[in-house]
Amino acid sequence: MTPAQCRAARALADISRAQLSGIAVVPCEVIEEFEAGGTVPSKDDLAAMRGALEWADVEFIDGEPGVRLRK
């Protein structure tokens, strides 16, 4: 997951950083720094963030950096 995918996924799911932080159990600062293009979260944090967004019906498109809502 790229920072842009994370931002777009949150927008599609209408989830704030704070909400993603609570669902994924990842500090909000980690999400904010990642989305700003700063530090890359640990593999566990990244997996938790992606899992939370997928739980919210966001689908990550394989082969290209994109996201969409699950049909």
All heavy atoms as TSV, in Angstrom:
chain	resi	resn	atom	element	x	y	z
A	1	MET	N	N	0.848	-1.171	0.000
A	1	MET	CA	C	0.000	0.000	0.000
A	1	MET	C	C	0.894	1.234	0.000
A	1	MET	O	O	1.831	1.331	0.780
A	1	MET	CB	C	-0.895	-0.035	1.241
A	1	MET	CG	C	-1.758	1.187	1.411
A	1	MET	SD	S	-3.025	1.077	2.696
A	1	MET	CE	C	-2.047	0.929	4.165
A	2	THR	N	N	0.561	2.152	-0.882
A	2	THR	CA	C	1.298	3.409	-0.962
A	2	THR	C	C	0.598	4.464	-0.096
A	2	THR	O	O	-0.580	4.303	0.255
A	2	THR	CB	C	1.356	3.915	-2.413
A	2	THR	OG1	O	0.032	4.270	-2.826
A	2	THR	CG2	C	1.966	2.883	-3.348
A	3	PRO	N	N	1.302	5.555	0.214
A	3	PRO	CA	C	0.635	6.640	0.946
A	3	PRO	C	C	-0.605	7.157	0.212
A	3	PRO	O	O	-1.638	7.418	0.837
A	3	PRO	CB	C	1.716	7.710	1.059
A	3	PRO	CG	C	3.001	6.944	1.049
A	3	PRO	CD	C	2.751	5.813	0.083
A	4	ALA	N	N	-0.522	7.281	-1.115
A	4	ALA	CA	C	-1.667	7.776	-1.893
A	4	ALA	C	C	-2.840	6.801	-1.822
A	4	ALA	O	O	-3.996	7.221	-1.719
A	4	ALA	CB	C	-1.257	8.012	-3.340
A	5	GLN	N	N	-2.554	5.509	-1.866
A	5	GLN	CA	C	-3.614	4.508	-1.747
A	5	GLN	C	C	-4.278	4.608	-0.378
A	5	GLN	O	O	-5.499	4.474	-0.270
A	5	GLN	CB	C	-3.068	3.101	-1.938
A	5	GLN	CG	C	-2.824	2.716	-3.370
A	5	GLN	CD	C	-2.252	1.322	-3.470
A	5	GLN	OE1	O	-1.256	1.000	-2.836
A	5	GLN	NE2	N	-2.888	0.494	-4.274
A	6	CYS	N	N	-3.490	4.820	0.645
A	6	CYS	CA	C	-4.047	4.928	1.993
A	6	CYS	C	C	-4.990	6.131	2.090
A	6	CYS	O	O	-6.103	6.019	2.593
A	6	CYS	CB	C	-2.914	5.035	3.011
A	6	CYS	SG	S	-3.458	4.914	4.735
A	7	ARG	N	N	-4.542	7.271	1.585
A	7	ARG	CA	C	-5.390	8.480	1.606
A	7	ARG	C	C	-6.667	8.258	0.805
A	7	ARG	O	O	-7.767	8.602	1.260
A	7	ARG	CB	C	-4.623	9.682	1.039
A	7	ARG	CG	C	-3.516	10.197	1.925
A	7	ARG	CD	C	-2.942	11.519	1.420
A	7	ARG	NE	N	-2.492	11.466	0.032
A	7	ARG	CZ	C	-1.263	11.137	-0.356
A	7	ARG	NH1	N	-0.346	10.817	0.545
A	7	ARG	NH2	N	-0.945	11.138	-1.631
A	8	ALA	N	N	-6.529	7.686	-0.396
A	8	ALA	CA	C	-7.690	7.460	-1.258
A	8	ALA	C	C	-8.645	6.442	-0.635
A	8	ALA	O	O	-9.874	6.619	-0.691
A	8	ALA	CB	C	-7.237	6.980	-2.630
A	9	ALA	N	N	-8.104	5.400	-0.042
A	9	ALA	CA	C	-8.934	4.379	0.591
A	9	ALA	C	C	-9.730	4.966	1.745
A	9	ALA	O	O	-10.918	4.685	1.903
A	9	ALA	CB	C	-8.066	3.220	1.074
A	10	ARG	N	N	-9.079	5.799	2.548
A	10	ARG	CA	C	-9.794	6.444	3.660
A	10	ARG	C	C	-10.909	7.336	3.135
A	10	ARG	O	O	-12.005	7.354	3.686
A	10	ARG	CB	C	-8.843	7.266	4.528
A	10	ARG	CG	C	-8.051	6.499	5.497
A	10	ARG	CD	C	-7.344	7.345	6.550
A	10	ARG	NE	N	-6.697	8.552	6.050
A	10	ARG	CZ	C	-7.229	9.774	6.069
A	10	ARG	NH1	N	-8.436	9.975	6.563
A	10	ARG	NH2	N	-6.559	10.807	5.601
A	11	ALA	N	N	-10.618	8.057	2.054
A	11	ALA	CA	C	-11.631	8.949	1.478
A	11	ALA	C	C	-12.818	8.146	0.950
A	11	ALA	O	O	-13.978	8.516	1.189
A	11	ALA	CB	C	-11.013	9.794	0.369
A	12	LEU	N	N	-12.549	7.055	0.234
A	12	LEU	CA	C	-13.633	6.224	-0.291
A	12	LEU	C	C	-14.496	5.642	0.824
A	12	LEU	O	O	-15.717	5.575	0.708
A	12	LEU	CB	C	-13.072	5.081	-1.125
A	12	LEU	CG	C	-12.620	5.417	-2.538
A	12	LEU	CD1	C	-11.928	4.214	-3.166
A	12	LEU	CD2	C	-13.807	5.840	-3.387
A	13	ALA	N	N	-13.849	5.204	1.889
A	13	ALA	CA	C	-14.570	4.586	3.007
A	13	ALA	C	C	-15.115	5.624	3.983
A	13	ALA	O	O	-15.833	5.272	4.907
A	13	ALA	CB	C	-13.653	3.611	3.736
A	14	ASP	N	N	-14.776	6.898	3.754
A	14	ASP	CA	C	-15.199	7.987	4.643
A	14	ASP	C	C	-14.746	7.714	6.080
A	14	ASP	O	O	-15.538	7.773	7.020
A	14	ASP	CB	C	-16.707	8.194	4.570
A	14	ASP	CG	C	-17.132	9.531	5.158
A	14	ASP	OD1	O	-16.310	10.466	5.186
A	14	ASP	OD2	O	-18.295	9.629	5.608
A	15	ILE	N	N	-13.451	7.390	6.215
A	15	ILE	CA	C	-12.848	7.085	7.507
A	15	ILE	C	C	-11.756	8.115	7.788
A	15	ILE	O	O	-10.885	8.342	6.944
A	15	ILE	CB	C	-12.222	5.665	7.504
A	15	ILE	CG1	C	-13.307	4.614	7.348
A	15	ILE	CG2	C	-11.399	5.419	8.752
A	15	ILE	CD1	C	-12.763	3.207	7.207
A	16	SER	N	N	-11.790	8.714	8.946
A	16	SER	CA	C	-10.755	9.673	9.335
A	16	SER	C	C	-9.503	8.921	9.767
A	16	SER	O	O	-9.524	7.704	9.994
A	16	SER	CB	C	-11.248	10.541	10.492
A	16	SER	OG	O	-11.350	9.761	11.666
A	17	ARG	N	N	-8.401	9.648	9.890
A	17	ARG	CA	C	-7.181	9.022	10.408
A	17	ARG	C	C	-7.414	8.463	11.799
A	17	ARG	O	O	-6.941	7.381	12.131
A	17	ARG	CB	C	-6.039	10.032	10.448
A	17	ARG	CG	C	-5.443	10.320	9.111
A	17	ARG	CD	C	-4.232	11.235	9.251
A	17	ARG	NE	N	-3.739	11.592	7.947
A	17	ARG	CZ	C	-3.501	12.843	7.566
A	17	ARG	NH1	N	-3.686	13.840	8.391
A	17	ARG	NH2	N	-3.055	13.080	6.361
A	18	ALA	N	N	-8.134	9.214	12.611
A	18	ALA	CA	C	-8.402	8.764	13.986
A	18	ALA	C	C	-9.224	7.475	13.983
A	18	ALA	O	O	-8.968	6.563	14.779
A	18	ALA	CB	C	-9.122	9.857	14.768
A	19	GLN	N	N	-10.192	7.384	13.094
A	19	GLN	CA	C	-10.997	6.162	13.012
A	19	GLN	C	C	-10.153	4.988	12.527
A	19	GLN	O	O	-10.247	3.887	13.080
A	19	GLN	CB	C	-12.192	6.378	12.086
A	19	GLN	CG	C	-13.236	7.296	12.664
A	19	GLN	CD	C	-14.276	7.697	11.645
A	19	GLN	OE1	O	-13.960	8.009	10.492
A	19	GLN	NE2	N	-15.539	7.677	12.059
A	20	LEU	N	N	-9.322	5.216	11.526
A	20	LEU	CA	C	-8.446	4.155	11.039
A	20	LEU	C	C	-7.493	3.720	12.143
A	20	LEU	O	O	-7.253	2.526	12.331
A	20	LEU	CB	C	-7.666	4.612	9.803
A	20	LEU	CG	C	-6.668	3.608	9.225
A	20	LEU	CD1	C	-7.347	2.292	8.867
A	20	LEU	CD2	C	-5.958	4.202	8.015
A	21	SER	N	N	-6.996	4.670	12.877
A	21	SER	CA	C	-6.109	4.365	13.996
A	21	SER	C	C	-6.792	3.451	15.007
A	21	SER	O	O	-6.203	2.470	15.474
A	21	SER	CB	C	-5.675	5.672	14.683
A	21	SER	OG	O	-4.954	5.409	15.851
A	22	GLY	N	N	-8.034	3.739	15.324
A	22	GLY	CA	C	-8.776	2.934	16.282
A	22	GLY	C	C	-9.095	1.536	15.770
A	22	GLY	O	O	-8.975	0.555	16.504
A	23	ILE	N	N	-9.464	1.435	14.505
A	23	ILE	CA	C	-9.807	0.136	13.923
A	23	ILE	C	C	-8.567	-0.726	13.760
A	23	ILE	O	O	-8.577	-1.916	14.066
A	23	ILE	CB	C	-10.522	0.317	12.568
A	23	ILE	CG1	C	-11.858	1.034	12.748
A	23	ILE	CG2	C	-10.746	-1.037	11.895
A	23	ILE	CD1	C	-12.455	1.548	11.456
A	24	ALA	N	N	-7.487	-0.127	13.265
A	24	ALA	CA	C	-6.260	-0.871	12.981
A	24	ALA	C	C	-5.373	-1.035	14.216
A	24	ALA	O	O	-4.428	-1.807	14.188
A	24	ALA	CB	C	-5.477	-0.174	11.874
A	25	VAL	N	N	-5.665	-0.269	15.263
A	25	VAL	CA	C	-4.839	-0.234	16.476
A	25	VAL	C	C	-3.394	0.142	16.104
A	25	VAL	O	O	-2.432	-0.537	16.443
A	25	VAL	CB	C	-4.903	-1.561	17.268
A	25	VAL	CG1	C	-4.266	-1.399	18.628
A	25	VAL	CG2	C	-6.325	-2.056	17.407
A	26	VAL	N	N	-3.297	1.245	15.362
A	26	VAL	CA	C	-2.020	1.821	14.941
A	26	VAL	C	C	-2.066	3.291	15.358
A	26	VAL	O	O	-3.080	3.958	15.133
A	26	VAL	CB	C	-1.846	1.709	13.406
A	26	VAL	CG1	C	-0.617	2.449	12.930
A	26	VAL	CG2	C	-1.790	0.247	12.991
A	27	PRO	N	N	-1.005	3.819	15.967
A	27	PRO	CA	C	-1.030	5.225	16.372
A	27	PRO	C	C	-1.349	6.162	15.208
A	27	PRO	O	O	-0.861	5.978	14.085
A	27	PRO	CB	C	0.387	5.473	16.893
A	27	PRO	CG	C	0.888	4.123	17.297
A	27	PRO	CD	C	0.260	3.165	16.319
A	28	CYS	N	N	-2.168	7.147	15.480
A	28	CYS	CA	C	-2.584	8.113	14.456
A	28	CYS	C	C	-1.366	8.814	13.839
A	28	CYS	O	O	-1.354	9.100	12.648
A	28	CYS	CB	C	-3.533	9.133	15.087
A	28	CYS	SG	S	-4.487	10.066	13.879
A	29	GLU	N	N	-0.340	9.055	14.640
A	29	GLU	CA	C	0.868	9.718	14.146
A	29	GLU	C	C	1.558	8.875	13.073
A	29	GLU	O	O	2.118	9.411	12.124
A	29	GLU	CB	C	1.850	9.992	15.294
A	29	GLU	CG	C	1.341	10.949	16.335
A	29	GLU	CD	C	0.388	10.308	17.349
A	29	GLU	OE1	O	0.370	9.059	17.482
A	29	GLU	OE2	O	-0.346	11.066	18.009
A	30	VAL	N	N	1.520	7.563	13.222
A	30	VAL	CA	C	2.124	6.665	12.233
A	30	VAL	C	C	1.390	6.803	10.904
A	30	VAL	O	O	2.011	6.891	9.837
A	30	VAL	CB	C	2.100	5.197	12.737
A	30	VAL	CG1	C	2.486	4.224	11.634
A	30	VAL	CG2	C	3.007	5.033	13.937
A	31	ILE	N	N	0.069	6.842	10.954
A	31	ILE	CA	C	-0.744	6.982	9.739
A	31	ILE	C	C	-0.485	8.339	9.093
A	31	ILE	O	O	-0.288	8.436	7.879
A	31	ILE	CB	C	-2.240	6.798	10.062
A	31	ILE	CG1	C	-2.488	5.381	10.596
A	31	ILE	CG2	C	-3.106	7.087	8.841
A	31	ILE	CD1	C	-3.840	5.169	11.226
A	32	GLU	N	N	-0.454	9.380	9.903
A	32	GLU	CA	C	-0.227	10.731	9.390
A	32	GLU	C	C	1.132	10.843	8.712
A	32	GLU	O	O	1.237	11.378	7.602
A	32	GLU	CB	C	-0.325	11.738	10.540
A	32	GLU	CG	C	-0.236	13.170	10.104
A	32	GLU	CD	C	-0.481	14.140	11.240
A	32	GLU	OE1	O	-1.005	13.741	12.281
A	32	GLU	OE2	O	-0.114	15.316	11.062
A	33	GLU	N	N	2.180	10.329	9.346
A	33	GLU	CA	C	3.520	10.388	8.756
A	33	GLU	C	C	3.594	9.575	7.470
A	33	GLU	O	O	4.215	9.996	6.490
A	33	GLU	CB	C	4.557	9.877	9.757
A	33	GLU	CG	C	4.809	10.836	10.898
A	33	GLU	CD	C	5.796	10.286	11.918
A	33	GLU	OE1	O	6.565	9.362	11.580
A	33	GLU	OE2	O	5.787	10.780	13.051
A	34	PHE	N	N	2.962	8.410	7.452
A	34	PHE	CA	C	2.960	7.574	6.255
A	34	PHE	C	C	2.263	8.276	5.105
A	34	PHE	O	O	2.786	8.349	3.994
A	34	PHE	CB	C	2.287	6.229	6.559
A	34	PHE	CG	C	2.127	5.342	5.356
A	34	PHE	CD1	C	3.232	4.887	4.648
A	34	PHE	CD2	C	0.870	4.949	4.928
A	34	PHE	CE1	C	3.087	4.061	3.536
A	34	PHE	CE2	C	0.719	4.126	3.824
A	34	PHE	CZ	C	1.826	3.684	3.124
A	35	GLU	N	N	1.073	8.805	5.357
A	35	GLU	CA	C	0.312	9.472	4.293
A	35	GLU	C	C	1.011	10.726	3.782
A	35	GLU	O	O	0.829	11.112	2.632
A	35	GLU	CB	C	-1.091	9.822	4.783
A	35	GLU	CG	C	-1.975	8.615	4.932
A	35	GLU	CD	C	-3.403	8.960	5.273
A	35	GLU	OE1	O	-3.690	10.113	5.680
A	35	GLU	OE2	O	-4.250	8.077	5.138
A	36	ALA	N	N	1.837	11.348	4.611
A	36	ALA	CA	C	2.578	12.537	4.197
A	36	ALA	C	C	3.839	12.183	3.414
A	36	ALA	O	O	4.552	13.067	2.951
A	36	ALA	CB	C	2.940	13.370	5.423
A	37	GLY	N	N	4.114	10.878	3.282
A	37	GLY	CA	C	5.295	10.451	2.543
A	37	GLY	C	C	6.533	10.363	3.404
A	37	GLY	O	O	7.635	10.261	2.890
A	38	GLY	N	N	6.331	10.384	4.705
A	38	GLY	CA	C	7.453	10.276	5.637
A	38	GLY	C	C	7.862	8.838	5.838
A	38	GLY	O	O	8.049	8.095	4.868
A	39	THR	N	N	7.939	8.429	7.078
A	39	THR	CA	C	8.399	7.086	7.401
A	39	THR	C	C	7.386	6.023	6.984
A	39	THR	O	O	6.182	6.262	6.975
A	39	THR	CB	C	8.663	6.948	8.912
A	39	THR	OG1	O	7.456	7.254	9.611
A	39	THR	CG2	C	9.755	7.882	9.371
A	40	VAL	N	N	7.911	4.863	6.642
A	40	VAL	CA	C	7.069	3.720	6.294
A	40	VAL	C	C	6.804	2.938	7.581
A	40	VAL	O	O	7.725	2.638	8.331
A	40	VAL	CB	C	7.760	2.816	5.253
A	40	VAL	CG1	C	6.925	1.582	4.960
A	40	VAL	CG2	C	8.032	3.597	3.977
A	41	PRO	N	N	5.544	2.621	7.860
A	41	PRO	CA	C	5.220	1.874	9.074
A	41	PRO	C	C	5.837	0.471	9.046
A	41	PRO	O	O	6.209	-0.037	7.982
A	41	PRO	CB	C	3.693	1.768	9.051
A	41	PRO	CG	C	3.230	2.752	8.047
A	41	PRO	CD	C	4.354	2.970	7.094
A	42	SER	N	N	5.856	-0.153	10.200
A	42	SER	CA	C	6.315	-1.542	10.266
A	42	SER	C	C	5.384	-2.406	9.418
A	42	SER	O	O	4.254	-2.008	9.112
A	42	SER	CB	C	6.303	-2.035	11.713
A	42	SER	OG	O	4.963	-2.195	12.157
A	43	LYS	N	N	5.847	-3.591	9.055
A	43	LYS	CA	C	5.011	-4.488	8.250
A	43	LYS	C	C	3.719	-4.829	8.975
A	43	LYS	O	O	2.668	-4.917	8.354
A	43	LYS	CB	C	5.786	-5.759	7.905
A	43	LYS	CG	C	6.873	-5.524	6.898
A	43	LYS	CD	C	7.568	-6.804	6.502
A	43	LYS	CE	C	8.681	-6.454	5.519
A	43	LYS	NZ	N	9.174	-7.602	4.804
A	44	ASP	N	N	3.791	-5.000	10.295
A	44	ASP	CA	C	2.589	-5.314	11.071
A	44	ASP	C	C	1.601	-4.152	11.056
A	44	ASP	O	O	0.396	-4.362	10.881
A	44	ASP	CB	C	2.951	-5.661	12.513
A	44	ASP	CG	C	3.647	-7.012	12.641
A	44	ASP	OD1	O	3.549	-7.838	11.698
A	44	ASP	OD2	O	4.288	-7.240	13.677
A	45	ASP	N	N	2.097	-2.929	11.239
A	45	ASP	CA	C	1.213	-1.762	11.215
A	45	ASP	C	C	0.601	-1.562	9.831
A	45	ASP	O	O	-0.591	-1.269	9.697
A	45	ASP	CB	C	1.959	-0.494	11.643
A	45	ASP	CG	C	2.204	-0.423	13.137
A	45	ASP	OD1	O	1.630	-1.248	13.886
A	45	ASP	OD2	O	2.988	0.450	13.562
A	46	LEU	N	N	1.412	-1.726	8.800
A	46	LEU	CA	C	0.912	-1.570	7.435
A	46	LEU	C	C	-0.159	-2.615	7.137
A	46	LEU	O	O	-1.201	-2.293	6.549
A	46	LEU	CB	C	2.079	-1.688	6.452
A	46	LEU	CG	C	1.922	-1.071	5.088
A	46	LEU	CD1	C	1.562	0.402	5.157
A	46	LEU	CD2	C	3.187	-1.256	4.272
A	47	ALA	N	N	0.069	-3.847	7.564
A	47	ALA	CA	C	-0.918	-4.912	7.352
A	47	ALA	C	C	-2.201	-4.627	8.123
A	47	ALA	O	O	-3.304	-4.862	7.617
A	47	ALA	CB	C	-0.339	-6.256	7.769
A	48	ALA	N	N	-2.079	-4.092	9.331
A	48	ALA	CA	C	-3.261	-3.765	10.137
A	48	ALA	C	C	-4.059	-2.633	9.489
A	48	ALA	O	O	-5.295	-2.675	9.447
A	48	ALA	CB	C	-2.842	-3.382	11.552
A	49	MET	N	N	-3.361	-1.633	8.958
A	49	MET	CA	C	-4.035	-0.523	8.290
A	49	MET	C	C	-4.761	-1.013	7.046
A	49	MET	O	O	-5.932	-0.683	6.832
A	49	MET	CB	C	-3.013	0.569	7.921
A	49	MET	CG	C	-2.446	1.289	9.117
A	49	MET	SD	S	-0.904	2.183	8.782
A	49	MET	CE	C	-1.309	3.173	7.378
A	50	ARG	N	N	-4.074	-1.806	6.246
A	50	ARG	CA	C	-4.698	-2.329	5.027
A	50	ARG	C	C	-5.883	-3.227	5.371
A	50	ARG	O	O	-6.946	-3.139	4.744
A	50	ARG	CB	C	-3.673	-3.094	4.191
A	50	ARG	CG	C	-4.261	-3.603	2.894
A	50	ARG	CD	C	-3.212	-4.224	2.010
A	50	ARG	NE	N	-3.846	-4.846	0.858
A	50	ARG	CZ	C	-3.349	-4.859	-0.355
A	50	ARG	NH1	N	-2.190	-4.304	-0.585
A	50	ARG	NH2	N	-3.992	-5.445	-1.346
A	51	GLY	N	N	-5.724	-4.074	6.362
A	51	GLY	CA	C	-6.816	-4.944	6.780
A	51	GLY	C	C	-8.035	-4.164	7.236
A	51	GLY	O	O	-9.173	-4.524	6.926
A	52	ALA	N	N	-7.809	-3.085	7.963
A	52	ALA	CA	C	-8.920	-2.249	8.432
A	52	ALA	C	C	-9.633	-1.592	7.256
A	52	ALA	O	O	-10.865	-1.507	7.233
A	52	ALA	CB	C	-8.403	-1.191	9.401
A	53	LEU	N	N	-8.879	-1.146	6.273
A	53	LEU	CA	C	-9.492	-0.521	5.101
A	53	LEU	C	C	-10.239	-1.545	4.257
A	53	LEU	O	O	-11.317	-1.255	3.728
A	53	LEU	CB	C	-8.421	0.209	4.280
A	53	LEU	CG	C	-7.836	1.447	4.985
A	53	LEU	CD1	C	-6.551	1.891	4.306
A	53	LEU	CD2	C	-8.850	2.572	5.028
A	54	GLU	N	N	-9.693	-2.744	4.162
A	54	GLU	CA	C	-10.403	-3.809	3.437
A	54	GLU	C	C	-11.679	-4.198	4.178
A	54	GLU	O	O	-12.700	-4.490	3.558
A	54	GLU	CB	C	-9.481	-5.015	3.243
A	54	GLU	CG	C	-8.393	-4.749	2.215
A	54	GLU	CD	C	-7.358	-5.851	2.122
A	54	GLU	OE1	O	-7.205	-6.643	3.077
A	54	GLU	OE2	O	-6.677	-5.908	1.076
A	55	TRP	N	N	-11.632	-4.187	5.496
A	55	TRP	CA	C	-12.821	-4.451	6.308
A	55	TRP	C	C	-13.913	-3.428	5.998
A	55	TRP	O	O	-15.101	-3.738	6.025
A	55	TRP	CB	C	-12.442	-4.418	7.791
A	55	TRP	CG	C	-13.603	-4.496	8.714
A	55	TRP	CD1	C	-14.261	-5.617	9.127
A	55	TRP	CD2	C	-14.254	-3.395	9.356
A	55	TRP	NE1	N	-15.275	-5.275	9.979
A	55	TRP	CE2	C	-15.300	-3.912	10.135
A	55	TRP	CE3	C	-14.052	-2.013	9.339
A	55	TRP	CZ2	C	-16.135	-3.111	10.893
A	55	TRP	CZ3	C	-14.885	-1.218	10.091
A	55	TRP	CH2	C	-15.919	-1.777	10.857
A	56	ALA	N	N	-13.479	-2.199	5.661
A	56	ALA	CA	C	-14.421	-1.120	5.327
A	56	ALA	C	C	-14.826	-1.156	3.852
A	56	ALA	O	O	-15.299	-0.162	3.316
A	56	ALA	CB	C	-13.797	0.227	5.677
A	57	ASP	N	N	-14.626	-2.312	3.199
A	57	ASP	CA	C	-15.043	-2.542	1.810
A	57	ASP	C	C	-14.208	-1.829	0.758
A	57	ASP	O	O	-14.675	-1.574	-0.349
A	57	ASP	CB	C	-16.526	-2.229	1.595
A	57	ASP	CG	C	-17.417	-3.281	2.224
A	57	ASP	OD1	O	-16.976	-4.441	2.336
A	57	ASP	OD2	O	-18.554	-2.950	2.592
A	58	VAL	N	N	-12.968	-1.506	1.089
A	58	VAL	CA	C	-12.054	-0.950	0.099
A	58	VAL	C	C	-11.268	-2.103	-0.504
A	58	VAL	O	O	-10.817	-2.999	0.198
A	58	VAL	CB	C	-11.093	0.082	0.733
A	58	VAL	CG1	C	-10.028	0.512	-0.265
A	58	VAL	CG2	C	-11.865	1.287	1.237
A	59	GLU	N	N	-11.132	-2.080	-1.815
A	59	GLU	CA	C	-10.376	-3.104	-2.526
A	59	GLU	C	C	-9.132	-2.463	-3.129
A	59	GLU	O	O	-9.221	-1.424	-3.787
A	59	GLU	CB	C	-11.249	-3.697	-3.635
A	59	GLU	CG	C	-10.617	-4.794	-4.399
A	59	GLU	CD	C	-11.550	-5.390	-5.434
A	59	GLU	OE1	O	-12.687	-4.892	-5.610
A	59	GLU	OE2	O	-11.134	-6.348	-6.092
A	60	PHE	N	N	-7.989	-3.066	-2.878
A	60	PHE	CA	C	-6.737	-2.589	-3.451
A	60	PHE	C	C	-6.553	-3.288	-4.796
A	60	PHE	O	O	-6.664	-4.506	-4.891
A	60	PHE	CB	C	-5.572	-2.871	-2.504
A	60	PHE	CG	C	-5.623	-2.006	-1.281
A	60	PHE	CD1	C	-6.432	-2.358	-0.208
A	60	PHE	CD2	C	-4.906	-0.835	-1.218
A	60	PHE	CE1	C	-6.517	-1.550	0.915
A	60	PHE	CE2	C	-4.985	-0.021	-0.107
A	60	PHE	CZ	C	-5.788	-0.378	0.961
A	61	ILE	N	N	-6.285	-2.514	-5.838
A	61	ILE	CA	C	-6.191	-3.038	-7.193
A	61	ILE	C	C	-4.777	-3.567	-7.418
A	61	ILE	O	O	-3.800	-2.831	-7.288
A	61	ILE	CB	C	-6.543	-1.950	-8.225
A	61	ILE	CG1	C	-7.965	-1.425	-7.941
A	61	ILE	CG2	C	-6.419	-2.480	-9.640
A	61	ILE	CD1	C	-8.328	-0.180	-8.708
A	62	ASP	N	N	-4.680	-4.847	-7.747
A	62	ASP	CA	C	-3.389	-5.478	-8.013
A	62	ASP	C	C	-2.812	-4.977	-9.324
A	62	ASP	O	O	-3.542	-4.770	-10.293
A	62	ASP	CB	C	-3.538	-7.006	-8.063
A	62	ASP	CG	C	-3.853	-7.598	-6.716
A	62	ASP	OD1	O	-3.436	-7.012	-5.695
A	62	ASP	OD2	O	-4.521	-8.635	-6.671
A	63	GLY	N	N	-1.505	-4.806	-9.346
A	63	GLY	CA	C	-0.823	-4.434	-10.577
A	63	GLY	C	C	-0.785	-2.947	-10.865
A	63	GLY	O	O	-0.095	-2.512	-11.781
A	64	GLU	N	N	-1.519	-2.168	-10.115
A	64	GLU	CA	C	-1.498	-0.714	-10.299
A	64	GLU	C	C	-1.826	-0.065	-8.959
A	64	GLU	O	O	-2.526	-0.655	-8.135
A	64	GLU	CB	C	-2.491	-0.267	-11.366
A	64	GLU	CG	C	-3.920	-0.675	-11.107
A	64	GLU	CD	C	-4.856	-0.297	-12.242
A	64	GLU	OE1	O	-5.000	-1.102	-13.168
A	64	GLU	OE2	O	-5.429	0.793	-12.185
A	65	PRO	N	N	-1.306	1.112	-8.725
A	65	PRO	CA	C	-1.547	1.747	-7.438
A	65	PRO	C	C	-2.917	2.426	-7.368
A	65	PRO	O	O	-3.046	3.616	-7.594
A	65	PRO	CB	C	-0.412	2.760	-7.309
A	65	PRO	CG	C	-0.077	3.110	-8.721
A	65	PRO	CD	C	-0.366	1.865	-9.526
A	66	GLY	N	N	-3.941	1.635	-7.124
A	66	GLY	CA	C	-5.284	2.198	-7.059
A	66	GLY	C	C	-6.134	1.493	-6.030
A	66	GLY	O	O	-5.767	0.454	-5.487
A	67	VAL	N	N	-7.282	2.068	-5.752
A	67	VAL	CA	C	-8.250	1.503	-4.820
A	67	VAL	C	C	-9.649	1.741	-5.378
A	67	VAL	O	O	-9.858	2.646	-6.192
A	67	VAL	CB	C	-8.148	2.115	-3.399
A	67	VAL	CG1	C	-6.844	1.767	-2.750
A	67	VAL	CG2	C	-8.345	3.602	-3.414
A	68	ARG	N	N	-10.577	0.926	-4.932
A	68	ARG	CA	C	-11.983	1.114	-5.281
A	68	ARG	C	C	-12.824	0.463	-4.187
A	68	ARG	O	O	-12.328	-0.341	-3.396
A	68	ARG	CB	C	-12.297	0.502	-6.637
A	68	ARG	CG	C	-12.093	-0.991	-6.689
A	68	ARG	CD	C	-12.366	-1.541	-8.072
A	68	ARG	NE	N	-11.930	-2.928	-8.136
A	68	ARG	CZ	C	-11.431	-3.501	-9.200
A	68	ARG	NH1	N	-11.310	-2.817	-10.316
A	68	ARG	NH2	N	-11.058	-4.760	-9.177
A	69	LEU	N	N	-14.090	0.809	-4.165
A	69	LEU	CA	C	-14.990	0.173	-3.230
A	69	LEU	C	C	-15.393	-1.179	-3.799
A	69	LEU	O	O	-15.597	-1.316	-5.012
A	69	LEU	CB	C	-16.237	1.031	-2.978
A	69	LEU	CG	C	-16.016	2.249	-2.105
A	69	LEU	CD1	C	-17.321	3.047	-2.003
A	69	LEU	CD2	C	-15.528	1.869	-0.722
A	70	ARG	N	N	-15.494	-2.155	-2.917
A	70	ARG	CA	C	-15.923	-3.484	-3.341
A	70	ARG	C	C	-17.354	-3.420	-3.826
A	70	ARG	O	O	-18.184	-2.693	-3.273
A	70	ARG	CB	C	-15.831	-4.439	-2.154
A	70	ARG	CG	C	-15.247	-5.763	-2.508
A	70	ARG	CD	C	-15.024	-6.563	-1.280
A	70	ARG	NE	N	-14.093	-5.809	-0.439
A	70	ARG	CZ	C	-13.587	-6.247	0.680
A	70	ARG	NH1	N	-13.912	-7.407	1.131
A	70	ARG	NH2	N	-12.761	-5.511	1.385
A	71	LYS	N	N	-17.674	-4.173	-4.837
A	71	LYS	CA	C	-19.038	-4.154	-5.393
A	71	LYS	C	C	-19.945	-5.074	-4.613
A	71	LYS	O	O	-19.584	-6.007	-4.016
A	71	LYS	CB	C	-18.996	-4.599	-6.841
A	71	LYS	CG	C	-18.231	-3.601	-7.691
A	71	LYS	CD	C	-18.187	-4.051	-9.123
A	71	LYS	CE	C	-17.360	-3.059	-9.911
A	71	LYS	NZ	N	-17.238	-3.367	-11.279
